[in-house]
């Protein structure tokens, strides 16, 4: 995924033809001709059939809405349709590549509702890597209050599939993934990733969620291949509220011939609008450390007291380590009052430091060392209170020179009864995003709604959690290696992941005597289920423009493998998935300027990775520095065993690396200076 600076036009072709006919079908073809969409209107029902490389993949069953009062908006005649083509390339502020090709064909169909005299616009787009559709109820005389009871988007997947999915949950995205046949995937969160038996890969997601509810997918009873768009409702109410007009997110289907193509796809970004920010010079990707992991381990606390983590002294210790080791930022959680009132209404004011933390002094100290402070706003889910204090909180950070904020919503949201992923919270998150842009603040959102590519439009929306991340390894049964081998192809399709990798103390023994149990899921036998080389590799494999090296400074101090984290780029000029099997393994090569960073991970099974270096420029020698699993490494019995090697290579070389169970490797390639 990559994100916009300002639109950089290489080629732009914008053709329009209005077809004022009442044809019953229209055909739309992607620029390369590999995705074909046939729109039909039969017996007053609108529908489409989408094929990829000549084979049908998805067909609509029904389209439209049911509105409040049993008002069915599902039977139509055709008013008109218009055809567009766009050929464009745009530059990114940050992302997995520095430029993105945006080529598509679009059919915009104006439909007349047969039950009332209303217009519904259906837009269909065909890209070389997928297909998307959206609805719009435009402003018109006989439409005012729009309350959606049900979005009637139903579709059938053509063929036999296996799938990777997590249970839909209106309160959290921090779920495990399952690999099953479709009949088990009854109600799923998106992105929803599938593999057809003829090796067509599909990822179903949504793009540009602005003023609408989040989508889940419910399997139609009696047909495992058929799904209906299911919207998260308002509290005790309708699913979506609008006045005068309504526009839905894009319902997107990414198509691929191999799993790595899903990661390389920019479909979700391309379905969003270009950047709306005039000045993006203040938006700067970075790696960071922070006062965070020690609280999850139970070594220190978020709350003030004898074991408080966010003290002035401790913050300066982290800042000193960051400054000495090429780390650009330091996150500080628990710096403000209110943690001791957790769960109470209006617990936080987001501006008052604890007695043992001098916010101004810490920020000035960090600035003198060339380090950015990453501020923290934990709301406990109390969005009403946060919105009341939001302007003052962002204003304070802006005056102090804090340009990055991590937000959190770990609790039941307010207003009472609202669901975490409904339209109420969508409005809240997007309000925070826009106001943060006003104050030149970048966001790392925890407990978010699912990302949908809005970072193209507002590139200050840098990254988000929305995944069962590293913290679960500190106080639960943890995440198995197959989890991190799955999420690049599932949650990663939505956008950047603040997974917080980079743990070196794998068995969590370094501070065993200092830990105190604070989480009810902690059974006292937890560990990080990976090798050390796997943890290094995750910092490249799991993309985030704000990338955390999550372990404690003392666990990195004088550690040879930490050299691979120092000055690690977090934005890339190009990205290529070299080999991958969902849930099993993935190897990714990313370029920053003239250097390449190649990393690979595997699941619970050992394997040999083959690194074909043909992506390197011909005739140029490179110094290769490799951190890999030691021959006796194993994520269960010997996770911290690693080997560092260095050699010279050229583009015709093929490197073979053995990955231990739960293992990985990290390879850095720099051109040899003449």
N, C-alpha and C positions, 0 to 999 in steps of 0.2 A: 504494500500500500504506500502511496506517495502523496504529498500534499502541496497545495498551490502557493506560489508566491504572488505573481500577477499573471494573467493569461498571456502566454508567449505564443504568438501566432506564427506557425511555420506555414501551414496551408489551411485555408478556410474556404470551404465550398458550401454555400447555403442556398439551396434551391427550393422553391415552393411552387406547387401547382395545386390549385383548388379544383376538385372534381365534384361538381354539383350534380351528381347522379344518385339514383337510388339502387345501386348495385347491391347484390346480396353477398358479395365476397370481394376482398381486396388482398393482394399479396405484397408482402414486405420482405426484402432480402438484405442481409448484412453486406457491408462493403466488399468482403472477400467471397460472398456467395455461399458460405458454409452454414449460416443460420437463416432459415426461411420460416416466415410467419404467414399463415393464411387466416385472415379474419373472415368470419361468416356471420350473417344475420338470417336465421331461419326460424320460422314460426314465432317471430318477435323476440327471439332469444339471441343475444350477442355471444360470440364465442371465438376461439382461436385454436389453431393447431400449429405447434412449433417443432421443427425438425433441425437436427444438427448433423452435418455431413451426410445428408440424404436420408436420415432415419428419424421418424417421429419420436419425440422425447416427452413432450407434455401437451396435454389438451385441456382446454377449459371445459368445465361442466356447467357452471353458471357464473354470471357476472352481475354486479349491481349492488343494491342496498335494500334493507328493510329499515324504514324510518319510524319514529315514534308514532303511535296510533295505528299500528299495523299497515303503514303506508309503504306498499311494495314498489320499489323502483327497479324493476327487473325486465320489463317488456318494452321493446323499443321499435321505432322505425328510424331510418337513417335520414338525417338532414343533409350532411355533406362530409367530405373527408379531404384532408390536405396531406401532402407528402413533403418531407424535408430530408436533406442529406447534409451531414456536417463532417468536415475533414479538418482536424485541428491538432496541434501539439502545444501543450502548456508546461511551463516550468514550475517546479515545486519549491516551497520553502524548506521542506524536509520530507524524508520518506525513504522508500525502498529504491527509488530511482529519481534522478534529477529532472527528467522530462517524461511526460506521459502522452501517448497518442490517444486522441479522442475521436474516433471515427464511428459513425452510426447512421442508420436510416430510420426515419420515424414516420409513423402514420398516426395522424390525429383525426379522430372520428367524432363528429357531432351527432349525438343520438337524441331522438325525441321520445320522451316518456309517453306511453300510450294510455296510462291511467289518469295522468294530469298533463297539462300543457307545460312541461318542463324540459330543460336541456341538460343532458349529461355528456361530458366529453371524456372519451376513452383514448389515451395515448399509448401507442405500442412502439417500442424501440428494438431494433436488431443490431447488435454489435457482433464482431467476429468471435467474441468470447462469451456471448450469452444474449439474453432477452429480458425485457422488463416491460411492465405495464403499470399505469396509474389512472385514477379517476379524478375528474374535477366537476363539481357542481358550480357553474359560474354564477355571478350575481345576475338576477333576473327579477322581473316584476312580481311573480307569484311565489318567490322563495324568500323566507326571512329566517326563522328559527329552524336550524337543522340539527336534529338529534338522531344519531345512528344507533339503532338497536342491534343491527347485524350487518357486517359487510359480507355480501353473498359471493365472494370470490372462492370458487371451488375448482379444483383441477385434478386431473388424473395423470400419473406418471406411466408412461408406456414401456412395458418390459418388466423384467425381473431384477430386483435390486437387493443389495445389502446396504446398511446405512450406519452412520455414526451420529449419535444423538444424545441429548440430555433431556430429562423431564422438564416440561414447562412449569414455571413457578412464578407467580405474580409478585413475589417478594425478593427473589435472589437469582443471580446467574451463577452462583458458586456451586456447581454441580459436577458430579462425575459423568463421564461419557460411556455409552454402551455401543458395542458393535454387534448388530443383530440383523435379521431379516425385517422387512417392513411391517409385518404383522405385529411385532412387539412395540413399535414406535407409535403409540396411540395418541399421545399429546406431547408435542415436542417444542422446545425452544429453537429459535433461529440464531445463527446459521445452522441449517440442517443439511448434512453432507451425505451423498449417496454414490454408490458405484453400481452400474448396470452390468449384467453378466457378459456383455460384449465390450467391457472396459470403457464405457462412457461415464465420466464423472460429472456430477451435478451438485451444486451448492445453492440452496434456496435461502434468500435473505431479503431484507428490505433496505431501501436507501432513502436518505433525506427525511428522517422523522423530525418534523418541526412542530406543528400544532395538531397532533393526532395521537392516538393510542399506540402502544407497542403491539406487535403481532406475535402470536404463537400459531402453531398449526395443529389442527385436530383431525385425526383420521376419521373418514366417513364410515359409519357402521356397515359392516358387511363387505367392505372393499378396501383392502390394505393399501392399494395403490392410489387411493383418492383422499385428498385433504381439503379442508376448508380453512380459510383465514379466520382466526379467532382473535378478537381484540380484548385487551385488558380493560375492564369497565371502570367507570367512576364509582365512588362509594354508593352502594344501594341505588344505582341509577343506570343511565344509558352508557354506551361505550365511547361515543365521541360527541362533543358539543361544538357547534359552529353557528355563526351569525352571518347571514346573507350569502356566503360562499364557502366552499369546502374543497380542499385538495389533499389527496392521500399521499403517503409515501409511495415510492416505486416498489412494486413486488418484483424481485429480481431473481433470475435463474442463470447462474454461471455454468457454462458447459466446458468440458476439458477432455482431452484424449489421455492425459496422464495426471496423477495427483499434484505434481509440482506446478502445473499450469493454474490450479486453483489459487495457489499462493501468489503467483506472478500476475494474476488478473487484476486490472484496475477498474472493473465494471462498477463497483459500488461507489468509488470516487467519482467516476465520470458521470454518474447519475445525479450528482450534486451540482449546485450552481458555482460559478467561479468566485474567487475571493472577493469579499466585500470590504476588506480592510485596506485603506490607502497606504498605510505605512506598516511594513512587516519587519523592519530592521531590528526590532527589539525581540523578535521571536527567535530563540537560540536553543537548538537541541543540546543536550548535555548528558553525561553520566553523573551519577551522584551516589553518595552514601548517606547514612542518617541514623538518628536516634529513633529506632523503630524495632529492629529485630530483637534487641535486648529486652524490650517489653513483652514481646510475644514469647520469648523464652522464659519470662518470669524472673529475670535478673534484676530489672528495675520496673518502675510503675509509671503510668501516665499521670496518676494523681500525686499531688504534693505530699511530702513526708520524707522520712529517712531514706527511702529507696527511690526517690524521684529521679527519673532519667533526664529530663530536660532542665538541667541546671546550667547556669552560665559557664561554670567550670567544665562540665562535660561537653557542652556545645563547642567550646574552644578547642577541646581535645580532638574532636572530630574535624574541626576546621583545619587544625594544624596537619592532621594526617592527609586530608584532601589536598591541601596546598602542596605538600611534599611529594604527592604521588599522581599528579595529573588528573585529579578528580575535580570536576567543575562545580559541583553543588553539594550542599549538605541539607538534608531534611531534618526538621526538628518537630517531633510530635510531643504533645503534653506541655507546651510552653505557657498555655493560658489557663486562667481559672475556669471552673465549671466541671472539670472531670470528677471532682468529689461529689457533684450533684447529678451524676449520670442517671439518665432516665426521667429526670424531672423536667417539667416545662420551663423553657427559658433559662436553661442551665448555663449556656454559654453566651457571652457578649462579643467574643472574637477579637477583642482589643486589649483586654486586661491581662498582663503577664502575672505569673505566680511570683511570690515574694523572693524566690531563689533564682529568678531568671530575669536578666536585664536585657530586654529585647533590643533596645537601641545600641547598647554596648556590643552585643553579639553581632549585630548587622555591620556595625562599623569595623569590628575586628575582622570579620569575614571579607569585607571590601578591601581592607589593607593587605589581605593575603591573596586577593584575586579569586575569591570563592563566592558563589551565589548562595544565598540562603533560600531554601524552599520552605515557604510558610505552610501552615496546616490549619484547616478549618474542619473540625469534626462537629457535625450537627446532631449526632445521635438520632437522625431522622426528623428532627424538629425543623422542617423547612419554613414554617410560619415565622419562627424566631429568627432563622438565618436571613430571610428576606427583609425582616425589619432592621437587621444590623448590617446588611450586605454592603451598602454604600459606604458606611463608616469603616468597615473592616477592609475593603479594597482601597479606600482612600489612605488609611494608615499605612498599609503595605507599600502603596505607591510612593508616599512621601519618604518612607524609609529606604526605598530602592529595592524592595523585594518584588521580583517579577515572575515568580512561580509559586503557585498555591496547589497543594494537595487537599482536595475536599473529601469528606467522608459522610456516609449516611447509614451507619451501623445501628439500625433500630427501626421500630415501626414509625412510619412517616406521619406527619401532620399535613393537612387537617385530618382529624381522627377518622379512620375508616377508609382513607384513600390507600390505593395499592401502589407499590413501588414502581410499577412499569406502566401505569395508566396515563391518560392525557394530562391529568393534574401535575404529575411529576415530570412529564416531558416538558411542559411549559416551564416548570421550575428550573430544570437543568439548562434549558436553552436561554432562560433569562440570566442565569449565572454566567453562561458562556459569553453572551453579548455584553454584559456589564463588565466582565473581566477584560474583554477586548478594549473597552473604553479606557480602562485604567492600565493598559499595557501589561496584563497579567496572563501568563500561560497556566493552563489547568491540567492537573492529573486527578481524574475523578475516580474515587473508589465507591463501591456499591452504586454503580451507574445504571442508567438504562443502556440497552445494547447500542454500541456505536453503529452509525449508519452512513459514514462518509462525510458528515458535516464539517470535518476538519479541512476539507477543500475550501469551503466557504468561510469558515472561521478557523484559520490554522493555529490560533492560540489554544484550541482544544487539542492538546498534544497527545494524551494517552489516557487509558482507563484500565481499571481492574476488570470487573465483570467476568471473573473466572475463578475457579478454585485454585488459588495461587499458593505461593511459597509459605505463607503464614500457617497454612494447614499442616505443614510438616513440623511445626513447633509444638503443637498441642493436640494432635489427633492421630489417627492411624496414618495420615499423610497421603501423599500422591505417589502412585506407582510410576515407574519409568514410562509405561505405555501412555500415561496421561499427557505428559509433555510431548510425546511423539504423536499425539492426536490433535492437540489444540491448535497447531499451526493451520490445520485443515478445517477446523470448526470455528471456535471463537476467533481465531486469527483472521478469518475471512472478513469479520466485521471491522477490524482496524487494530491499531497498536495495543499491545498488552503490557500492562505494568505488573508482570508476574513476580518481580523482585528476586532474580536468581543470584548466583555467585556465592553460595555458601561453601566455605572451605572446611569448617568443623562439621563434617558430615554426620558423625554419630552424636553430636551435641554433648560431648564429654568435657570440653575445655572449661566450662563453667558449671559443671554438674552440681557442685556444692553450693553455688550461689542461687540456684533456681528455686522459685516457689510456685506451686501450682495455683493458677488463677482461672483456668478454663475448665468447665465441666467435662469437656471431651478429652482432656489430658489423662491418659491411663498410665503415664509414667514410663512408657517404653517406646516413645516416638523417636524418629530419626529422619534424616533427609534421604529418600530412597533414590540415590544416584551416586555415581562416582564423582570425584572432584573434577575430572576432565569433562564430564557431562555438565556440571554446573558452569564451567567456563563456556562451553559450547552454547548453552542456553542464552547467553548474553548476545549472541549473534543470531541464533535460530529464531528466538521469540522477539520479534521486532518491537521496539519502542524508541521514540526520539528522546524520551527521558528514561534512561536505563539505569536501574539501581544495582550496584554491587552491595548486596544486602547484609553481609556478615559484619561482625564487629572489627574495628580497626586492629585490635591486637591479634586477631586470627589471620589478618593479611600481612602484618608487620614482618618484613624480611622473608616472606614466603616467595620462593622463586616463581611459582605459577602466577603470582599477582602481577608480574611484568606484562602478562597478556591483557590485563584490564586497564593498566595505565594508558591514558590518552586514547582510549578506545572510541572510535567514531560512533555516532548514533544517528547519522543521516548518510545516505548512500547515493552514489551516482548510477549504479546499476546493480541488479540482483538476479541471480540465476539459481534455480533449484536443480542440483546436479543429479540427485537420485532420491527417491522417496517411495514409501509405502505407508499409507495412513495407519497410525497406531503402532507401527513397527520401527521405522527409521526415516530419517531425513538428513540430507546434506545440502547446505546452502552456501553459495559463494557471493560475496558482496564486495563491491569496489568503492573505495573512497580515494579520489584523485588517482594516483598511479599505484596505490597499494591495494592488495586483495586480502580479504579476511574470509576464510573458509572454515565452516564448523559443521559437525555432524553429531547426531545422537541416535541411540537405539533404545529399544524397550527392554524387557526383562531378559532378552536372549542376546548372546554374543553374536557378532557378525563381523565380516570384513568389508570395510568401505573402500571403494575404488575411486580415487580422486584423479580424474582426467583433467590435466592442466591446459587443455587446448584453448581455454578462454583467455589465456595470457597472450600478450602481443608476441608475434614471431620475432625471433632474432634478439630478444632481450633476456638477459639473465636475471634471475630473481634469487634473493636469499630467503629460504623457507625456514621458519621457526615453528616447531610443532610441539604441542603438549598433548599427550595421549595417555590412555590407560596403560599401566604397567602390566606385564604378562600375567601376574597373579591377582590383578584387580578384580573386584566384584562388588556390586552395590550393597550386598548383604554382609559379606564377610571381610572385605578389604577395600573399602570405598575410597580411601585417600591415597592409594598407591598410583603414582603417575611417573611418566618419563618425559623429559624435554630433550628434543633433538634439533640440530640445525644442519642444513646442507644447502647447496646451490642447485637450482632447477631451471628448466626451460619449458616452453609450451608443449613440447612433444613428450614430456615425461608423464608417467602415470604412477601416482603414489598409492600404496595399499596400506591401510591402517586397520589393525584389529581392535574392535570395540568390545570391551568387557560387558557382561550383563549389566544393564543400567548405565552403560558407559557412553563415552563421547570423545571427541578430539577438537582441537582448536589450532588452526594453521594460519600464520600471518606471512604474507609474501610481499617483500619490498624489492623494487628493482635495484640491481647492483649499480652503484655509482661508478662512472668511468673516470 
